[in-house]
Amino acid sequence: MGNSLKSLNTRLYLDINHFAVHTAFAHTVMAFYAHLAGLGLLAILLLAAWWRARSAEYAPRAVASVLWAAGGTVIAWGIAHYGLKPLFGEVRPYNTLHGVEVLVARTNGYSFPSGHATIAGAVIMGLWLTKDKPLAWIATVASGLLGFDRIYVGAHYPFDVIAGMIFGCLVLLALFLPLVKLLTWFDNFLIKHTPFSPMVLAKTNWRPYPDYFDKQAS
């Protein structure tokens, strides 16, 4: 990162940290959301998307899209945490800047890209790809707040969060078509050959028309 961008990154971090210092009334809520509640809310949204997808017109593909939203999020986080963070080796801001407000437990792990933001970006893209607009909008707002919150509590620089969100979105988008096609086949298999069709279909008495699976595979 060039000196000018690094300077901007630090300045934005300090501005948000200064704001955090002067909003002590929000510390408890913001710290809780940044650590556990934010990720929990995104997990609930994914579960809700799966539940709603079971009632979609083409439920196997709809459920497959949600499965990729969840699985792709885990993959994106894994790559960011175990691959990109060691590669870039950026030290946490509170380990290099003195006197900053930190509202969460300090760690010695690397900072870039933000793992929470990677998850947030992946869930945003994943839910938009499912075409469940109400849940996608909620996820967008919730994820945006989580990204800001990770800076607010002192854990990340702004560019850590921006990069994480972009990376999460790109992973979900790049592999969407092949993985959803594969997962759709898997969902069709569950319907046709196992007793687990309620995992894919809301109506257990649903029956596909004769060429349903051929149409879905095309």
N, C-alpha and C positions, 0 to 999 in steps of 0.2 A: 504494500500500500504506500502510495506517495506521501510525502510529508504534508502536503496541503490537505489530502483526504484524511490522513491520520489526525491532523490538527482539528479538522471539522468534526470528526468522529468523537474526539475527546471533548470538544467544546459542547456538542449536543448532549453528550452523556452528563457533563457537569451541569448544564442548564436544567436537565430533567432531575438530576440529583438535588439541585438547589430547590426545585419545586417540591420534591419529596420532603425535604427538611422542613418546609413551611406548611405542610399539610399533614401534620402528625395525627390528626383525627382519623385519617384514612389508613394509617399504617397497618393495623391489625387485619383489616379486610384485604388490603392490597397484598400483604405478605401471604395470606392464606390462599388467595386466588393465584398468585404467581407460583406457588409451590404445589398445591394439591387440587384446589377447587377448579382451576382453569382446565387442567387435563381431564379431571373427572367430568366436567360439563361436556367437553368434546367427545368423550367416550359415550356419554348418555345420548348425545345427538346421533352418533353412529348407530347405536342400538335402536333408537327411534326410527332412523332411516331404514334399517333392516325390517323392522316391524311393519312399516308402511309399504315397503317394497313388496311384501308378500301379497298385498292386495292389488298390485299393479296389473294392467292388462296382460303384459308379458312378464309375469312374475319371475321366471328363471333368470332372464337377462337383468331385470331390475335388481334382484337379490345379488346377482353376480357383480353388478356395479358397486353395490355397497360392500361386498366382501373385498373387492379390490381397494376401495377407499380405506378400509381398516387394515388389510394386509400391506398395501402400499405404504401406508403411514409408518408401519413398523419397519419396513425395508428402508424407507427414506431416513428414519431416525438412526437405524443401525449403520448406514453408510456415513451419515454425518458424524455420529459419535465415535465410531471405531476407525473411520477412514479419514475424513476431512479434518477433524479436530487435531489429531496427531500430526497430520500433514502441515497444517498452518501453524500450529503451536502457539497460538496467541494467549498470552497470560490474562487472567481475569483482571478487570479494571481496578477492583479494590486491592489487588496485590501490587499495583504500580502507582496508583494515585492515593495520596495520603489525605486523611480527614474527610472521606466521603461517607455518606449515609448508606448503611447496608442493612437490609431488613430480613435477610434470609441467612441460613448457615453458610459460612464461607467454605469453599472447596479449593483444592489445588488443581482441579481439572481445567482443561483448556476452554477458551471462550468462543472461538469462531469455528463454525457457525453455531448459533444457539440451538440446542436440541429441542427446547420447548417450542421455539419458533418454527423449526422444521416440521414438527408434529402439527402445529397450527396451520401452516401453509398447506401441508398434505391433506388435512381434513377439509380445509376450504375447497381446494381443487376437487378432492374426491366427492364431496357432496354436490358441488355444481355439476360434476359429470354424471351423477345419478339423476339429475334433472328434478330433484326434489327442492324446488325453489324456496319454500318457507324455511326448511331446515338449513339450506345453504346460506340464506341471509343471516339466520341466527348464528351459524358457525362463523361467518365472516366477521360479524360484530364481536363475538366472543373471542375469536382468535386475534383480532386486532387489539383488543383490550389486553389479552395475554402477552402479546408481543411488547406493547408499551409497558406493561407491568414488570416484565423482566428487566427493563432498563430502570424503571422507577425504584425497584427494590435494590438496585445497585449491582445486579449479577452480570449484566451484559452491556457492551457498547451498542449504540443504535445500528451500526452496520452488521453486527453479529445477528441481530434480529431480522434485518432486511434480507440478508443473505440466506438465513435459515428458511424464511418463508418462501423465497424464490426457489430455493433448492427443493423444498418439499413439494411445491406446485409442479415443478418440472418432472420430478420422478413419477408422480401420479399421472401426469399427462402423457409422458413418453411411452409408458408401457400399458396404457389403458386398453387399446384395441386388442392386442394379442392376449393379455391376461383375462379380460372380460370374456372373450370368446372361449377361452379354456374353462373359465369358471362357469359359464353358461352351460357348456357341455356337462360339467360336473353336477350342476343343479338338475339338469334334465335326467341324468343318471339316477340321482337320489329320488326323483319323482317316479321314475319308471321301474326301478329295480330294488328299492329299499323302503322300509317303513318310515323314513324320515321326511316324507314329502311336506309335513306341516312346517318344517324349517324353511321351506321355499314358498309354500302356498298357504294362504290364510284359510281357504276353504278345503277341508279334507275330502269332500265329495267331488272336487273338481276333476274333470276328465278332459284330456287334450283331444282336439279333433285329429283325425288320422295322420295328417302330414305335419302336425305341429312341430315335431322335433326336426324334421327336415327343413322346415322354414327357419327355425331358430339357428340351425347350423350353417345356413347359407349366408 
